[in-house]
């Protein structure tokens, strides 16, 4: 068999806590997947041993308590005390090093004592979506936004180290992982989600999976630029959001459901009160919108203090919302309250696990969600996200409207797919004319079909401008959309002249 030549995909530097690491991503001559290599120049075996000794001394002298790690504010204070003390000790132990090298060693001590060691670099690498520890015998794996799964050169020392990392993460948010409770699902204050399992539940060893929260939320500009959706589809969805049509976004795991939902929220008018309900904060709206984010709370170790999505959803209806965003439809009672909110005049957006519009419809009307068809009639649109793992791309597979019709004995709902992604051409194409969405917009706004078409053309011009000018910050996009709502003619004139600024 012919030997493969090494191929370099990327190389760059990362600085975390004043510690610089060199990253090199390459396809090797042996492995079937690319390698993510991380190198920290200063560290030698003797230095590592000295740092271990200093770290134990610091932990004893500072009397670190688990309670201090739970509060983000106390964590900042603890880091400051730890850094000051560590700096004094490092200067005495390594008097011949330069100040920058002292900073590096202090940063490493902070990572090892208050963080996840070398894994901290992976968590700060914006190119990565997921960090996975399968066991101490297997290298850490990461999921790269463009290259997919990569094998790193990081190998954790033993199973106990994986357990300590998982337990440390759990303590920060009041969760526990023990032999009696060997499964943990925790959401960090940063929004990162951590799942951990202990041996022998995971028979190869202890595991940890960290799904990273997007530090910069995706916007509609990103979706158009990366061909996730077409310009026509984006303009239609903008129209639907502006005129308060209800939308459910379906898709498989990690297909981009929440990212699409987040991108669409920029189209909400600034004079509307928005409530979002999630297990962890993933939705990010432009700062100037009237937005109240709400999050669930799991029970404490004694099984008390839980605040469920249903609790918050029922309460939110008393908070006079114009729009309600729900992280995910899971159970019957939550779904029933959500669809009752739709039928009492609230605009609702949510996500659902399903691979096609037809599958999403079946999931909604059958157990365990089991929504009555009469209630489901209030939902106008379903968008379906698809992730092609072979090509490592995400696309809006379908945009489908629900058309209720009264039969002889019961209400029926027909699905009319307006846009469809064609895999062979990697292109989103219009498939059918809208009946339900257009009819509802005409009914509630009094606009004519020609007026709606003119409105869509104006939106396409603005979206095209955002794309060409690479305006992809969530606040900038939201501000331009709000300017358009305030004065459409002036905004479109600025687009024609090329003078529109975020």
N, C-alpha and C positions, 0 to 999 in steps of 0.2 A: 504494500500500500504506500502511495506517495506521501511523504512527510509534509505537513502543513507549515506554511511560513507564519511567523508571529505577525499579528496585525494590531496596530495601536488605534484604539477608537477615540480616546480622549485622555488628557492629563491636565491637572489643575491643582491649586493649593486651597486648603481649608484652614481657617484659623478659628479655634474654639477655646475660650478661656485663656487667651494669649498663647495657646499652643498651636504651632503650625504643623500641618500634616500634608504630605505630597500624595496625591491620588493619581493612579495610573490605571486605565481600563483598557484591557487588550484581550485579543483572542490568542490563546496559547497553541502549542503544537500537540498537546495531549488531550486537554479538556474539551468537552463538547459545548460548553457554554463559556462566555467571556469571563475574564477574571477582573475583580475589583481589588486592586492592590493599594494598601494604605501604609505609608512609611512615616515614622516620626524620627527625624534625624538624630536627636540627642541621646536617645535611650540606649544604654548598654546594660549588661547583666548586673554589674556592680552598682550602677546608678539605680536600677530597679530595686535591688535589695535594700539600698539606703533609703529609698522613698517608702518602701514598705514599713521600715522601722520608724520613720518620721510619721507616717500616717497613723500607726498604732499609738504613738505618743500623743499626737494631736487629738485623737478620739478620746483618750483617757483624760487629757488635761481640759478639754472643752466640755466634757461630760455630755456628749451628744445624746439627745432623747428623741425617740420616734415621734413624739407629739410636735416637736419643732419642725418636722418635715411636712406636716399636714398643711399648715398655713403658708400660702405663697409669700406673705409679708414676713413671717418669721423665718422663712427659708432665705430671703434676701439678707436679713440681719445675721443669720447664721453663716452665710457665705462670706459676709464682710469680716466677722470675727475670725472665721477659719482662715481667710486670706491673710489677715494682718499677722496672726500667730504663725502661720506657715512661712510667711516671708522672713520673719525674724529667725526661725530655726534654719531655713534653707541657707540664709546668708552666713550663719555660723558654721554649718556643716560643709558648705561649698564656698569658701571665701575667695577662691581664685576665679570663679565664674563671672561673666559679665552680667550687668543688670537685666538684659533681655533674656539671658539664659536662666537667671533666677526666676523671672516671671513665668518662663516655660515650665519649670519644675513645680512652681506653686499651682499653675493651671492644671498640671497632671494630677497633683494631690487632690485638688477640688473635684476633678472628674472621677477619681477613684473612690473618694470618700463620700461625696454627696451626689454623685451621678452614676452613670453606667460605664465608667472607664472609657476604653477606646470606642465603644459603641456610641458615645456622645457625638463623635465625628459623623457617624452615619445619620444620626438624627438631625444634624445641622446641614447635611448635604441636600440642597433643594432639588437635585436631580433624582432623588430616591423617593419612592412612594411607600415602600414596605421594608422592614428589617426583620429577619427571621432567624431564630436560634433553634435548631432541631435537636441538638444534644452537644455535650462537650467533646464528642468524638468526631463531630461533623463541623466543617467551617461554617461561619455565619453566612447566610445568603441575603441578598438585597434585590429589590425589584426596581429597575431603572425605568424612567418615564419613556425612554426611546429604545433601549436595548433589551428590555424585559429582565428575566432572571439572570443575576450574576453571582458567581461564587467569590467570596472574599478570601483574603489571606489571614483573617482573624479566627483564632481558635481559642475558645474560653478554657480556663485551666481545669475545671472539674464541674460536676453536676451541682455542687454546693454553691458555686459562684452564680450559676443560672438561677438557682433558688433565691439567693440573696438579692439579686437584681429584681426578680419578680416581686419578692416580699417588700422591697424598698419602694417600688412603684405602687404597690397596693396600699402601703401605709400613708402615702401622700394623699390618697383620696378615701381613706377609711375602709379599704378592702383588705381581706385576709386570704392567704393561700397556705394551707397546711395539709398534712397527711389525711386529716379528716375532711378537708375541703380542698381537693386537689385540682379544681378548675377555677380559674379567675378571669373575669372580664371587667376591665377597669378603663375608665376614661380619665385622662390626665387633664389638669387645668389648661394645658396648651391646646387641648382638643385631640391629641394623639390617643389612639385606642390600643390598649394592650391586652392580649389574651395569653394566658399561661397555663400549662398543664404540668403535673408532676408524675414521675415514675412511681408505680408501674402502669398508671392510666395511659401514658405515652411510653410504650414498651422500650423504645430505644434510648430514652433518657428524658430529662426535664426539657420543656420547650417554652419559647417565648416568641410571640408575633406582635410586632408593633406596626400598626397602620398609621402613617404620618398624616397629620392635618395639613392641608394646603396653606402655606404661609401667605401666598398671594392668590386670592380666589379667582377662578376663571371667569371671564366675561364673555359676552356675545362676540366681541371682536376676536378672541382666541378661537372660539368655535367656528367662526367663518374662515379665519386664516388657515386653520388646520383641517378644513373641509369636513368638520364634524357635522355641520349643517350648511344648507345653501342660503344665499342671501334672501331668496323668496320665502323660504321657510321661516327664517329669522324675523322678517317683516310681518309675516302672518301671525307668529307667536307674540310679537310686540302688540299687534292689533288686539289679539285675544286678551292679553294681560291688561292693556289700557282699558278695555271695555268690560272687564270683570267677568270673563268666562272662567269656569272652573277647570282645572287641569290636574291630571294624575300623570306622573312620570314613572314609567316602568322600565325594568331592565334587570340584567343579572348582577351578581356581585362584582363590584369594582368596575362597572360599565360606565359610570359617570352620571348616575341619576342625580345625586346631590349637587354635582358641579353644574349640571344643566339647570336645576331648580334655582341655584344661586345666581346663575347668569340671567335668568328671566326676571328675578326680583328687581333688577335695575329699571325695569319698565313700569314699576308701580308708581303712580303719581305721588308727589311729595306731600299732598294734603290728605293722604289716607293713613289711618292708624293701622299698623301691621303688628300682629303677634306671631311669633314663631315658637313652636313646641318641639323639642328634640331631646334625645337621650344625652347627647353631648353637643356643644356649640360647633356646628359646621357651617350653618348659614351665616353669611356676612352681607349685610345691606349697606348701601352708601350711608355715610355718617349722618347726613343731614335729614334722612327720612325719619318719620314718626314711627319708631320701631321699638317694641318691647320683646326682648328675647327671653324665653322661659325654658328651663331644663328640668328633666325628671331627676329624682333622687332615689338611689337604691336603699333597701333597708340596712340598718347597722348590723353588726355581728349577732345581736340579740333578736334580729328580725323585726325591729321597730323603726319608725320614722320614714317609711317609704312614701314617696310622692310619685304616683304613676302618671303616665300620659293621659289616662282617662280623667284623673283628678284635675289635672291642669286644663284639659280640654273643656270640661264642664265649667270650670271657674272662668276660663277665658271668654266664654260667651257673655259673662256679666261685666266684661271690661270694655265694652263698646268697640269691638274691632271692626274695621272695614275689610281687612284681609287676614286670613288665618293660614299659616304655613305649618304643616305637620311633617316631621322628619320621615316617618314611615308608617303605612297602614299595616297593622299586624293582626289584631284581634277583632272579633265581632263587635264588642261593646264600643271600642274606640271608633271603629268604622261607622257604626250606627250614629253616634253622636256627631261625627264629622259630616256625614251626609245629611243629617238633620239640620246642621248649621248651614249647609248649602241651600236647603229648601226653606230656610228662614231668612234668606237674603244676604248671607255672608259669602264673600269670594274665598275659595279654598284651593290650596295647592298642596300636593303631597306626593310621596314616592311609594312604590310597590315592587316587590320582587316578581318579575315575570319576563319572559323572553320575547313575546309578541303581543300585539293589541288583543288578539283573540284569547290568548292565554291569560292576560290581565283581566279581561272581562269575566272569564270563567272563574278565576280566583276570587273576584269580588262577589259573584252571585252564588258561590258554593261554599260549604263549610271548609275551614273554620271561620272565614270572614262573613259569608252568608248575608250579603246586603239584599234587601228586597228590591226587585227590579223597579218598583214604583219610586223608591228613594234614589236609585242609581240614575234615574232619568234627569236628575239635576246636574249631572256631570256632562260637560260639553266635549272635552278633548282628552285624548291620551297620547302622550309622546313616549316612544320606546327607544331606549338607548341600547346599543350593541357594542360589544368589545370583541374585535377580531384578534385572538391571541397569536395567530400565525403571523399576521402582519404588524401586530402590536399597534393597532389603531382603534379609535372609538368613533362611532357614527350614530346619528339619530336614524334608527332603522325605519321607523314609521311615525307619522303624525296622523292620527285617526280621530274622527268625530263620532259621537254616539247619537243616533237618530231614533228617538222613541216613536213607537206607533202603537195605536190601540187595536188589539185583536178583538175577537168576539167575546173571549172570556177573560183575557188578561193583557197587560201591557207587554209589548215586545220592544227590544232594542236592536237596531241594525248598526253595523259598523261600516263606516265609509272612510277608507284610507285616502287622505289628501296628498301625502308625500311619502315616497318610499326610496330607501337607499338600494341602489343596484350594485351588488358586489363586483360583478364582472367589469364594470366601468368605474367603480369607486366614485359614484355620483348620486346625489339626491335629486330625484326627478318628481315633477308634479304628476299625480296619478288620477285624481278625480276633482271635480268641482265641489266646493263646500255648499252644503244646504243648511245644516243645523246652525253652525257658527254664524254664517252670514245672516240667516233668518233672525237669530237672537239679537245680533248687533243692530239690525234694522229695527226690530221691535222696540228695543230699549233706548235707542239713540235717535230714531227718526231719520237716519242717514239713508240716502239712496244707494243703489249698487254702484253707480258711477262715483258717488262721493266716497264710498269705501275704497274703491280702486284708486282714486286720487290720493287718499290718505296712505294707502300701502306704498304707492310710488314715492311719496315724500319720505316715508320711513326707510325705504330702500336707499334713497340718496344719502340719508344720514348714516346708515349702517355702512354703506360703501365708503363714506368719508372716514369713519372711525377706523375701518380696516386699512385703508390706504395710508392714513396718518399714524397707524399703529397706536391708537389710543385704547389701551387695554387695562387701565387702572379702574377699579370698581367705582371709586368716587368720581373720577373724571367722566366715565360713561354715564353714570347716574345723573351728573350735573348737566350734561348735554341733553339727555332725555328730558329732564325737568325744564330746561330752557325751552325745548321744543313745545312742551305742554303750555308754558307761559305765553310764548309768542311764536307759533309755527312759521309764519311768513318771514320774520326776521332771522330765525334759525336757518331756514332753507336758503335765504339770501346769502347768509354768511358761508354756507356750504358752497354755493355757486361761485362766490368770490374767493373761496379758499381762506377765509379769515376766521373761521369758527375755531375758538380755542377752548380747551377744557378748563 
